[in-house]
Amino acid sequence: MGYVGEAVVCQWLRHKYRANEDRQVVSQVRPLDVRATGGPYLDFGVVKGSDLIALYEVKSQDYILDKSFKLNSSLLYVWSHRGEALEFASQDGGTFRGSTGTEAYLVLLVGPNEGAVARIGSENLSNVLLFSEIWTDTAWKMDWGALLAEIGEDIPKVLHILKSPTQGKLINKRFLDLKSGLWR
């Protein structure tokens, strides 16, 4: 579901920022000052020329975020350095410069409860969008064909991983041996 949610948001962003042809949506972006290890990449960045003008992190899980919700470290970094011109990198090696007006947004399926609101911080709530707000953008109509084509490109890759995971093979073998009573 997360992948589909990201594809929907990406399509919406392409519409939202289409007014000028020099804007593009890029994937997997982080501030240069945030270490690349540990998954700190934000899902999308909007680039105008070589300047990063907005960032988006998408969480489309169907549960209410609570006080244990862990915010992406890059999102927290951008929020805590609001008003500063930061430098950014994409996972594919691109680099971008931000401006003092670069904003980062968190897109959620369900509104967070009080515990998550406290973690997000009241000063950042205006940068939290709900999917319901995206659906009410009447100037945008989802292109089902494009969405299915984008998702369809990755289905063979995902099925391959489901059949043969790239991570945890040794652990899986030990678990299966333990489960069958062969490993002690």
Backbone bond lengths (Angstrom), bond angles and torsions (degrees), N, CA, C in turn:
res aa  C-N    CA-C-N  psi(-1)  N-CA   C-N-CA  omega(-1)  CA-C   N-CA-C  phi
1 M - - - 1.440 - - 1.522 110.68 -
2 G 1.333 117.72 -35.50 1.453 120.78 -179.98 1.512 112.51 -60.88
3 Y 1.325 115.81 -40.41 1.461 120.20 -179.53 1.527 110.83 -66.06
4 V 1.312 116.70 -40.61 1.465 120.51 178.54 1.532 109.59 -65.88
5 G 1.330 117.00 -42.60 1.455 120.80 177.06 1.519 111.92 -58.84
6 E 1.328 116.50 -42.74 1.468 120.18 177.83 1.526 110.89 -63.56
7 A 1.326 117.21 -39.99 1.467 120.40 179.48 1.527 110.93 -64.35
8 V 1.326 117.26 -38.19 1.469 121.30 177.55 1.525 109.74 -64.78
9 V 1.329 116.88 -47.55 1.468 120.42 -179.34 1.525 110.63 -63.54
10 C 1.314 117.54 -39.50 1.465 120.71 178.59 1.530 110.37 -60.96
11 Q 1.315 116.53 -44.72 1.466 120.12 179.05 1.530 110.42 -63.05
12 W 1.326 117.40 -42.13 1.453 121.64 178.23 1.538 110.91 -63.13
13 L 1.335 116.51 -41.77 1.470 119.79 179.04 1.525 111.28 -63.15
14 R 1.326 116.76 -39.94 1.467 119.66 177.67 1.527 110.61 -61.28
15 H 1.313 116.76 -35.79 1.463 120.54 175.52 1.536 110.25 -70.86
16 K 1.316 116.14 -51.06 1.471 122.28 -174.69 1.522 111.70 -56.78
17 Y 1.311 117.87 -40.05 1.459 122.05 -174.98 1.526 112.67 -104.01
18 R 1.312 118.50 17.23 1.457 121.32 -174.98 1.523 113.49 -78.41
19 A 1.309 117.94 -12.59 1.462 121.49 -172.51 1.528 112.79 -51.88
20 N 1.301 116.29 -29.51 1.452 119.42 -178.01 1.525 108.47 -126.67
21 E 1.307 117.17 129.90 1.469 121.59 -173.24 1.532 114.24 -65.89
22 D 1.331 118.58 -15.35 1.465 118.95 -178.57 1.534 112.04 -87.88
23 R 1.333 117.48 13.94 1.467 121.73 177.48 1.518 109.44 -104.61
24 Q 1.333 115.03 140.71 1.465 119.62 176.79 1.527 109.50 -142.94
25 V 1.317 114.48 155.58 1.458 121.32 177.18 1.522 107.25 -100.76
26 V 1.346 115.90 125.43 1.461 121.59 177.70 1.529 108.40 -114.56
27 S 1.324 115.58 158.63 1.465 120.84 -176.72 1.518 111.33 -108.54
28 Q 1.327 115.15 154.23 1.456 123.98 170.70 1.534 112.44 55.21
29 V 1.318 115.50 79.04 1.464 122.97 -176.00 1.522 109.75 -122.10
30 R 1.323 115.84 143.15 1.470 121.37 177.00 1.523 109.50 -142.53
31 P 1.340 117.38 155.28 1.461 119.86 171.82 1.532 109.02 -66.40
32 L 1.320 117.52 142.34 1.468 120.66 179.97 1.522 112.10 -59.95
33 D 1.319 117.45 -28.74 1.461 120.80 -178.59 1.524 113.61 -78.16
34 V 1.316 117.87 -4.38 1.467 122.00 177.07 1.524 107.58 -101.90
35 R 1.331 115.93 125.12 1.473 120.32 -178.54 1.519 111.04 -56.90
36 A 1.325 115.49 142.73 1.467 121.44 -176.25 1.527 112.96 -73.48
37 T 1.318 117.98 -16.25 1.462 120.14 -178.63 1.524 110.47 -81.20
38 G 1.302 116.05 150.31 1.453 121.34 176.17 1.511 114.82 89.37
39 G 1.316 118.27 13.75 1.459 121.25 174.90 1.509 116.29 71.42
40 P 1.332 118.97 44.03 1.463 118.94 -176.88 1.529 114.64 -84.77
41 Y 1.309 118.10 8.69 1.459 120.21 -175.07 1.525 111.31 -76.44
42 L 1.324 115.35 135.13 1.459 121.70 173.31 1.519 107.63 -84.60
43 D 1.313 116.86 149.08 1.462 120.73 -171.37 1.525 113.49 -61.20
44 F 1.334 117.39 -44.60 1.465 119.47 -174.82 1.514 111.89 -140.72
45 G 1.319 114.01 149.86 1.451 121.94 170.08 1.518 107.80 -130.28
46 V 1.309 116.27 146.96 1.457 121.34 175.88 1.516 107.03 -108.25
47 V 1.332 115.23 122.60 1.454 121.90 -175.14 1.519 109.44 -112.17
48 K 1.313 115.63 132.88 1.464 122.21 174.17 1.522 105.93 -118.58
49 G 1.326 116.17 112.05 1.467 119.76 -171.80 1.523 108.04 67.28
50 S 1.321 116.95 -115.53 1.472 120.37 174.18 1.522 111.26 -115.53
51 D 1.335 116.22 11.86 1.466 121.19 -178.80 1.520 110.95 -100.68
52 L 1.312 116.12 134.26 1.455 121.87 176.11 1.527 107.50 -86.21
53 I 1.333 116.95 119.74 1.459 119.34 -175.20 1.529 113.38 -104.78
54 A 1.340 117.46 -21.07 1.466 120.00 179.81 1.527 109.92 -158.31
55 L 1.334 115.54 151.92 1.461 123.05 177.96 1.528 108.72 -128.61
56 Y 1.337 115.34 149.19 1.466 120.72 -178.98 1.522 109.91 -138.55
57 E 1.330 115.66 130.87 1.458 123.38 172.29 1.524 106.56 -114.30
58 V 1.340 117.18 127.48 1.458 122.18 -173.83 1.523 110.04 -110.72
59 K 1.325 116.01 127.90 1.464 123.02 174.56 1.527 107.03 -127.43
60 S 1.318 116.26 104.22 1.466 119.05 -175.76 1.526 112.89 -109.19
61 Q 1.329 116.77 20.91 1.461 119.60 177.00 1.520 109.02 -69.01
62 D 1.328 115.65 142.49 1.455 121.23 -177.52 1.526 110.57 -90.51
63 Y 1.317 116.18 64.05 1.455 121.68 171.51 1.520 108.26 -148.80
64 I 1.314 115.60 158.60 1.459 120.60 -177.28 1.523 108.80 -84.23
65 L 1.314 115.80 126.06 1.457 120.47 177.90 1.521 109.12 -69.45
66 D 1.342 115.24 137.97 1.458 119.37 -178.98 1.522 110.07 -126.31
67 K 1.320 116.94 -164.12 1.458 121.47 -175.06 1.530 112.77 -64.14
68 S 1.330 118.18 -18.35 1.465 120.07 179.58 1.528 112.23 -87.99
69 F 1.337 117.61 -3.44 1.464 121.81 179.70 1.516 110.04 -60.30
70 K 1.331 115.51 128.27 1.468 120.85 179.72 1.520 108.72 -101.58
71 L 1.313 115.64 118.66 1.454 121.61 178.88 1.519 110.64 -78.30
72 N 1.309 116.66 145.83 1.455 122.95 176.32 1.531 108.55 -58.33
73 S 1.337 116.83 131.89 1.470 121.04 -176.40 1.528 112.24 -61.79
74 S 1.320 118.23 -32.61 1.458 120.27 177.81 1.526 111.73 -69.48
75 L 1.322 115.85 -38.06 1.458 120.02 177.46 1.526 109.81 -62.59
76 L 1.321 116.22 -46.91 1.466 120.49 177.81 1.526 111.19 -60.58
77 Y 1.333 116.58 -40.83 1.457 120.88 -179.09 1.527 110.99 -62.58
78 V 1.333 116.88 -46.69 1.467 120.36 -179.78 1.525 109.93 -63.83
79 W 1.337 116.79 -42.94 1.457 119.36 178.95 1.519 111.83 -62.93
80 S 1.328 116.87 -39.57 1.472 119.11 -177.94 1.533 112.43 -78.19
81 H 1.314 117.49 -11.15 1.470 121.68 177.49 1.528 111.01 -116.15
82 R 1.330 115.22 27.90 1.471 121.33 178.90 1.531 108.85 -55.08
83 G 1.318 115.00 137.23 1.466 119.99 179.32 1.519 113.73 89.53
84 E 1.331 117.36 -2.94 1.468 121.24 177.83 1.526 109.04 -104.29
85 A 1.312 116.64 147.90 1.471 121.45 176.79 1.522 108.04 -86.87
86 L 1.325 117.10 100.41 1.462 122.91 -177.58 1.524 110.48 -93.72
87 E 1.312 116.02 161.00 1.459 122.85 173.74 1.520 107.69 -104.52
88 F 1.347 116.07 146.57 1.458 121.05 -175.26 1.521 110.70 -132.21
89 A 1.331 115.29 157.17 1.462 122.25 175.59 1.517 108.63 -135.28
90 S 1.320 115.68 145.95 1.461 120.10 173.90 1.515 108.38 -99.08
91 Q 1.306 116.18 161.00 1.459 120.98 -177.88 1.525 111.31 -63.70
92 D 1.323 117.04 -25.64 1.468 119.92 179.58 1.523 113.23 -88.34
93 G 1.343 117.57 9.29 1.464 120.97 172.89 1.514 115.59 100.53
94 G 1.318 118.80 -3.41 1.460 120.06 177.91 1.521 110.86 -72.19
95 T 1.322 116.40 150.54 1.461 120.97 175.38 1.525 108.73 -124.96
96 F 1.327 114.48 146.34 1.456 121.15 -176.27 1.514 108.62 -142.43
97 R 1.299 115.44 152.71 1.462 118.82 174.44 1.528 108.04 -107.92
98 G 1.306 113.95 139.32 1.447 119.73 175.50 1.512 108.93 -93.32
99 S 1.301 115.30 178.52 1.464 120.49 175.86 1.517 107.97 -126.81
100 T 1.307 116.11 177.98 1.468 118.95 177.11 1.521 111.43 -66.95
101 G 1.325 117.60 -14.55 1.458 121.70 179.40 1.509 114.84 -101.23
102 T 1.324 118.75 3.61 1.467 121.39 179.27 1.536 109.15 -65.67
103 E 1.325 115.57 128.11 1.465 120.87 -179.00 1.526 110.39 -117.47
104 A 1.324 115.65 151.81 1.460 122.25 176.83 1.523 108.71 -118.79
105 Y 1.332 115.72 136.31 1.458 122.16 -176.12 1.522 110.37 -122.23
106 L 1.322 114.77 146.74 1.456 122.99 174.50 1.518 106.55 -111.50
107 V 1.338 117.23 122.86 1.462 122.33 -179.78 1.531 107.58 -104.97
108 L 1.328 116.14 122.70 1.457 121.94 -176.98 1.525 111.01 -122.27
109 L 1.316 115.73 149.80 1.457 120.80 174.40 1.525 110.25 -77.44
110 V 1.322 116.20 -41.56 1.458 122.64 -175.96 1.526 108.25 -123.75
111 G 1.310 116.59 138.97 1.462 120.44 178.21 1.519 111.34 -62.04
112 P 1.314 117.33 142.44 1.466 120.86 -179.35 1.525 111.79 -73.43
113 N 1.341 116.18 153.60 1.459 118.80 175.56 1.535 109.44 -82.16
114 E 1.328 116.69 -175.93 1.468 120.50 -174.40 1.529 112.78 -59.62
115 G 1.339 116.79 -37.52 1.469 119.60 179.96 1.515 112.37 -62.97
116 A 1.340 116.89 -43.85 1.466 120.38 178.79 1.524 110.79 -71.37
117 V 1.329 117.09 -35.26 1.464 119.86 176.73 1.527 109.52 -59.62
118 A 1.329 116.85 -41.05 1.468 120.55 178.13 1.526 110.70 -63.56
119 R 1.330 117.71 -39.37 1.473 120.99 178.71 1.523 111.04 -68.00
120 I 1.329 116.10 -39.75 1.465 120.52 179.68 1.522 109.92 -68.01
121 G 1.317 117.03 -40.92 1.459 122.57 -179.32 1.515 111.16 94.55
122 S 1.314 115.96 133.00 1.463 120.33 -176.87 1.523 111.88 -60.39
123 E 1.325 117.41 -29.52 1.459 120.91 179.31 1.529 112.57 -69.18
124 N 1.328 117.92 -14.71 1.471 121.77 -178.62 1.526 113.25 -106.87
125 L 1.322 118.20 -3.46 1.463 120.43 -175.40 1.524 112.86 -61.74
126 S 1.315 118.17 -29.93 1.466 119.33 178.39 1.528 111.45 -69.23
127 N 1.337 117.18 -12.85 1.461 122.33 178.02 1.523 111.96 -100.53
128 V 1.324 116.79 14.92 1.463 121.82 174.60 1.524 107.03 -107.26
129 L 1.328 115.93 122.66 1.455 122.72 178.25 1.522 108.63 -111.62
130 L 1.306 116.03 147.13 1.459 120.72 174.04 1.528 108.80 -105.09
131 F 1.313 116.48 149.81 1.463 120.16 176.36 1.529 110.25 -54.31
132 S 1.327 116.93 -34.66 1.462 119.56 179.86 1.528 111.27 -59.47
133 E 1.333 117.71 -30.46 1.464 120.75 177.05 1.530 111.10 -71.95
134 I 1.311 116.15 -34.39 1.475 120.13 177.70 1.527 109.63 -66.78
135 W 1.348 116.30 -43.58 1.461 120.00 -178.64 1.517 111.91 -64.91
136 T 1.338 118.04 -24.56 1.464 119.85 -179.45 1.527 112.85 -86.42
137 D 1.327 117.97 0.80 1.471 121.75 175.14 1.531 106.89 -72.32
138 T 1.323 116.25 94.31 1.463 120.86 -172.40 1.522 113.45 -70.38
139 A 1.315 117.58 -15.74 1.465 119.93 177.94 1.531 111.02 -78.99
140 W 1.332 116.63 -11.50 1.466 121.74 -177.83 1.512 110.14 -110.31
141 K 1.309 114.97 134.79 1.466 121.06 173.92 1.522 106.48 -128.03
142 M 1.315 115.67 123.99 1.461 119.71 -177.09 1.520 110.02 -61.85
143 D 1.314 114.91 135.85 1.459 122.49 176.05 1.525 106.92 -92.81
144 W 1.347 115.97 97.20 1.465 121.13 -176.92 1.523 111.97 -59.04
145 G 1.311 116.94 -40.23 1.461 120.15 -179.64 1.518 111.83 -61.43
146 A 1.337 116.05 -45.51 1.467 120.05 179.11 1.525 110.99 -65.52
147 L 1.344 116.39 -39.72 1.456 120.29 179.25 1.527 110.65 -63.12
148 L 1.332 117.03 -47.31 1.465 120.53 179.57 1.522 111.54 -64.75
149 A 1.328 117.46 -37.19 1.470 120.40 178.06 1.523 110.50 -64.54
150 E 1.343 116.61 -43.42 1.471 119.92 -179.70 1.522 111.37 -63.93
151 I 1.317 116.01 -45.77 1.461 119.87 179.71 1.523 110.11 -68.81
152 G 1.331 116.66 -38.92 1.458 121.54 -178.24 1.508 113.78 -62.34
153 E 1.330 117.50 -30.43 1.470 120.71 178.49 1.518 111.68 -60.46
154 D 1.328 116.75 -33.88 1.461 120.18 -174.45 1.522 114.31 -95.62
155 I 1.308 118.04 -8.27 1.471 119.49 -177.98 1.527 112.12 -57.70
156 P 1.352 120.70 -46.07 1.469 118.57 178.06 1.534 113.29 -60.36
157 K 1.338 117.46 -37.09 1.475 120.88 178.57 1.522 110.61 -65.31
158 V 1.341 116.35 -43.85 1.465 120.56 -179.04 1.522 109.89 -66.14
159 L 1.307 118.13 -43.12 1.470 120.71 178.36 1.524 111.10 -61.83
160 H 1.317 117.26 -38.63 1.466 120.44 177.63 1.534 110.33 -61.74
161 I 1.328 117.08 -43.58 1.467 120.66 178.79 1.522 110.33 -65.57
162 L 1.328 117.14 -40.33 1.462 119.65 178.41 1.523 111.75 -62.71
163 K 1.327 116.57 -34.00 1.466 120.60 178.78 1.517 111.97 -79.41
164 S 1.327 116.75 -34.65 1.460 120.95 -176.60 1.526 109.53 -142.43
165 P 1.352 117.89 85.25 1.462 120.48 -177.78 1.522 111.81 -58.35
166 T 1.324 114.97 145.16 1.468 119.11 177.55 1.522 111.17 -85.91
167 Q 1.328 117.64 -17.05 1.462 122.65 -178.62 1.526 109.86 -112.76
168 G 1.328 116.40 150.30 1.456 121.73 167.35 1.509 117.16 74.58
169 K 1.350 119.27 16.15 1.464 119.64 -177.58 1.529 111.77 -60.21
170 L 1.341 117.17 -41.95 1.462 120.86 -179.90 1.531 109.97 -65.10
171 I 1.323 116.50 -43.14 1.461 120.54 179.11 1.526 109.99 -63.88
172 N 1.324 117.50 -42.63 1.463 120.29 178.63 1.521 111.07 -59.28
173 K 1.337 117.05 -43.34 1.468 120.19 -179.83 1.528 109.91 -62.32
174 R 1.330 117.02 -47.25 1.471 120.06 179.14 1.531 110.64 -60.72
175 F 1.324 116.85 -42.92 1.461 120.59 179.50 1.526 110.58 -60.69
176 L 1.329 117.15 -46.67 1.458 119.87 -178.86 1.522 111.48 -65.16
177 D 1.366 116.93 -37.30 1.456 119.89 175.53 1.520 111.10 -65.29
178 L 1.338 116.71 -42.66 1.462 121.50 178.68 1.529 110.21 -63.95
179 K 1.289 115.71 -42.55 1.461 121.68 -179.70 1.537 110.80 -61.21
180 S 1.327 116.60 -36.44 1.462 119.82 -178.78 1.542 111.79 -90.60
181 G 1.344 118.16 2.41 1.453 121.67 177.15 1.514 114.88 83.41
182 L 1.347 118.55 10.90 1.465 121.26 -177.56 1.523 113.07 -89.66
183 W 1.309 118.53 -19.74 1.475 121.01 -175.23 1.505 109.62 -116.37
184 R 1.282 114.91 129.61 1.472 119.36 179.66 1.493 110.14 -130.95
